[in-house]
Amino acid sequence: MKELKQLEDYYKNNEIDIDQIIEDFTPYITTIINNGTDNSISFEDKEEIYSDTFFILWKNRNRLNINVSLNSYLAGITRNLIKEKYRKLKLTYDISDFENDLLNSVNMCENDRELIYDVQQKIKGLKNIDIEIVNLFYYSSMSVKDIAKKLNISEFNVKTRLHRIRKKIKKELNNGGI
């Protein structure tokens, strides 16, 4: 799927055509799931991630802007469901491999690649402890509690730092015209 699709492309008689979305995006979502998981995730878990992706879209269909990029939206849902599945199973994975696979995927639009690159650059510019917190939370799927224990700081400190990091990166990206 090289073409960027918007939600409005799938409206018929004021209703979203979820069947057509599933048909069009199945290869895209399957690629993201296969690139983002390893053998520690069962086939059934992958199927669950797949079906949950489309269920979440359907559930939120009335709240979405019709101009939303379905490629990016569905990819984001899928990646979040993968991370959630790893957390539930208390498994870890190296997100940098996952991001590299996605960056090289022909299905990813240029804007997404630029955004991921920009976020990675902003993360590299953080203090060492903040980089470690980001890596542990987002890339190793560690809980706030486990990060606090590992770094010998309070859970509140971890939560505050994560909040400030996200806020700082968002502000810098917005100031950069993204």
N, C-alpha and C positions, 0 to 999 in steps of 0.2 A: 504494500500500500504506500505508494509514493505521494499520493495526493493528500493534502491536508483537508479533512472533512470537518464540517461544522454541524452542530445539532440541528440547525434549521434545515439542513439538507434532508433530514429524515422525518419531517412532519408531513402527515397526510390527514386531511380533515380535522385539523387542530389536535391530532393525537400523534405521539411519537411512534414510529414504526420500529419497535424493538427487535422484531424478527429480522428486518433488513440490516440493522446495526450488528446483530449477532453474526449474521452471514458475512458481512463485509469485514468485521474486525476479528473474527476468530483466528485467522493466521497471525495477525499482529499480536494479540493477547497471548496466544500460545507461544510465540517466539519470546516474548518478554518473560513468561513463566519459565520456559526451558533455559533461557540464558541466566535467569536470576535465582535458580534453585540448583541443588545438587542431589546426589543419591540419598541424602538423609531425609529428603521429603518424598513421601510415597506418591504413587500415581493418584490415589484417591484424594490426597491433600492438594495436589495440583489441580485436579478436577474441581475441588471445592473453591480454590482461589479463582479459577476460571468462571464458575457460575456466580460466585459472590461479586465479581467485578461487574457483570451485567445486571445483577440484582440491585447493587448500589446505584448504578446509573438509573435504572427504572424507578427505584424508590425516590431518588432526588430529581426526577425529570421535571417536576413542576417548579422547582427552585432554581434551575439552571438558566443562565442566559442563553438564548438561542444561538448566539454567535460564538459560544464556547467551542474551542478546538477539541473535537472528540478524541483525536489521536493523543494529545497531551493529557486530557482528562482521564481517559481510560488507562493510559500508561501509569499515571500517578496513582490511581486506585489500585491497580495491579501490584505496583511496587510496594505500596503500603500494606496490602494484604499479605504479600510475601514476607515482609519484615514482621508483621503480626504473627504469622504462622511460625516463623523461627523463634520468636519470643515465647509463644505458647509451648513450643516443644523444647524450650530452653537450649536451643542450638545457636551457634554463632556462624557467621560467614563473613568473608572478606568482601565488603561492598565495593571496594575499588575494582575488583574483577568484574562485578556485576555492572558497574558504571562503564568500564571499558568495553564490555560487550555491547552495552546499549549505545555508547558513543559510536561504535563502528557499525551499528545496525543500519541498513539502508532504509529501514522503516522510520527512523527518527528524523524529524524535521530539523532543519538548520537552526531554528530558534531554540529548540530544546538543547542541542549540543552546545550552543553559545551560552545558554543559561547555566548548564551544568559546569561548564568550564569557568564561568564567572564566579559561581558559588565556590568552586574548588579553590580559586585564586583568593577569594575573600577569607576562606578558612585558613589558608596558608599564612595569611597576615595576622592571625590571632596570636595571643599569648600562648606559650607552650601548654599551660594547664588547660586552657580553653580548647586547644586543638585536641588534647588527650580526652577531654570530656566529650567533645563532638565525636571523635573516633569510637569511644567506648559506647556511647548512647546510640548513634545512628549506624555505625559500621559494624560493631560487635553485638548490637542489640542487648546491651546490658541494661538492667533496671537502674533507676536513680539510686535506690538503696545499695545495690552492689557497687556502683561507681563511688558512692560516698565512702563505703568501707575500703575499697581498693585505694582511694586517694587520701584516705584519712581526713575527710572533711564532712561537714554536715549535709544531710539530704537537702535541706533548705538552700544551702550554698550551691549545690549542683543544679537544682531547679532554677535558682536565680540566674546562674551563669548561662544555662541553656536559653532561658528567656531573653536575656540581654544579647546573647550571640545571635539568636534568630532576628531580634529587633534590629541589631546593628547591620547584619547582612542585608536584610530587607531594605533598610534605609539607604545603604550604599548602592544597592542595585537600582533602587528607584531614582536616586540622584544621578546614576549613570545612564539614565534614559531607558531602563529596562522595565 
